[in-house]
Amino acid sequence: QVQLVESGGGLVQAGGSLRLSCAASGSIFIFNVMRWYRQAPGKQREFVAGVTNDAITTYADSVKGRFTISRDNAKNTVYLQMSSLKPEDTGVYSCNAWVRSIRNDYWGQGTQVTVSS
């Protein structure tokens, strides 16, 4: 029923920009918190950024000042604008949505971001 689909990944050079989207469909739930995570091969998944339904944002220190998270509540879509990309930003980016009303969360399948030097 509920599905999260990420898009916008690709190959970019260091210093470039990329915009990721995560669209939720199949429900009328309020996604109270939406977050982006990333994982590189051989590394642990790490938190990147999050946004609440009332637009409160948080960022990992490693991306602060370079990435911007935002959401469109009417579309149940969250975005991640990434600028000044570095090779260490490379990884699979996945979105997570937490639904307070059912005490559950959902994951997308991820989109690959590769930053070349």
ABEGO torsion letter per residue (X at the ends): XBBBBBBGBEBBBBGBBBBBBBBBBGBABBBABBBBBBBBBGBBBBBABBBBAAGBBBBBAAABGABBBBBBAAAGBBBBBBBGBBAAABEBBBBBBBBAAAGBBBBBAEBBBBBBX
